[in-house]
Structure formats: C-alpha cells, structure tokens
Amino acid sequence: MLKLISFAALGLGLAGCVPSEHPSYLVAAADPAMGARPPAYSSITAGVRGYDVVDPLDWRELNRRVAPGADSERDDSDDAARRGR
C-alpha cells in the first residue's frame, strides 16, 4: 500500500512539470494562416546519371583527373614515356 501511494505521489509530482500548451513546432503544421509552397512537378529521373560500361583505363591518369588542382598536361611520371611522349 505504501508503494502505491509513493508511485501516485511521484506521478502527481511529474504531472506538474508537463507544459500546459503544445510546443509551437508541433502546432505550426495545423495553422491555416501559415503559408505553404504549392506542389510542383518533379521528374522521377531528375538528377540520374547514366553509368555505361567502359573499357579499363590507366589508374594513374584517372587519379590525376580527380586530384585537386589537376593539370592534365603534366608529364612528371614514368607513364609519359609509355604513352609515347
């Protein structure tokens, strides 16, 4: 019986901490005065890139292409002689 009374007192004490109003971020969606963006058409395939099958390429050249500040005409490696330059 003592445990029941202590749980009831704890519940009443915690109930006093509950806010009386709903937070504004929960009620904002139900506000009719709030403006909303009209729905617009967007294609399903918008932003999709095609990834076709390609032949294998030289990994050194691929690394140079994606490197920051890449200079495609830089001939400072040993594969320049292999390409015939």
C-alpha positions, 0 to 999 in steps of 0.5 A, spaced: 500 500 500 505 504 501 508 503 494 502 505 491 501 511 494 509 513 493 508 511 485 501 516 485 505 521 489 511 521 484 506 521 478 502 527 481 509 530 482 511 529 474 504 531 472 506 538 474 512 539 470 508 537 463 507 544 459 500 546 459 500 548 451 503 544 445 510 546 443 509 551 437 513 546 432 508 541 433 502 546 432 505 550 426 503 544 421 495 545 423 495 553 422 491 555 416 494 562 416 501 559 415 503 559 408 505 553 404 509 552 397 504 549 392 506 542 389 510 542 383 512 537 378 518 533 379 521 528 374 522 521 377 529 521 373 531 528 375 538 528 377 540 520 374 546 519 371 547 514 366 553 509 368 555 505 361 560 500 361 567 502 359 573 499 357 579 499 363 583 505 363 590 507 366 589 508 374 594 513 374 591 518 369 584 517 372 587 519 379 590 525 376 583 527 373 580 527 380 586 530 384 585 537 386 588 542 382 589 537 376 593 539 370 592 534 365 598 536 361 603 534 366 608 529 364 612 528 371 611 520 371 614 514 368 607 513 364 609 519 359 614 515 356 609 509 355 604 513 352 609 515 347 611 522 349 
